[in-house]
């Protein structure tokens, strides 16, 4: 693959089916396609969020979703909420190009860095993040409380 074969662009509503596919196959989230379309529309309209897709030969090979991370105990960061790369395009610079997209946004916004969380079982992803300059600063549990309407 030459350098010109991969490009990153802002996601659009027409990318919902590809994002749905990547959520299911790369991340294990089987979230309804119709709901994915609605959520994507909402996220794209929010200036505190950015979603980008990586395109190779006209195919969406991966996507990233970043958001503002502003709280009272640290300077502003960007938070990577999702990074998914199609298995067919692993080791083709897709993940690192998508990370660079959010990192550049963070720099442009004057943030001090980028954070993300990754499941404990995703050891390959952890090695990838470390190779991209990220480090594991703490281990934690992830708690959630779902209400009936979300179940």
Secondary structure, 3 states (H helix, E strand, C coil): CCHHHEEEEECCHHHHHHHHHHHHHHHCCCCCHHHHHHHHHHHHCCCCEEEEEEEECCEEEEEEEEEEEEECCEEEEEEEEEEEECHHHCCCCHHHHHHHHHHHHHHHCCCCEEEECCCCCCHHHHHHHHHCCCCCCCCCCCCCCCCHHHC
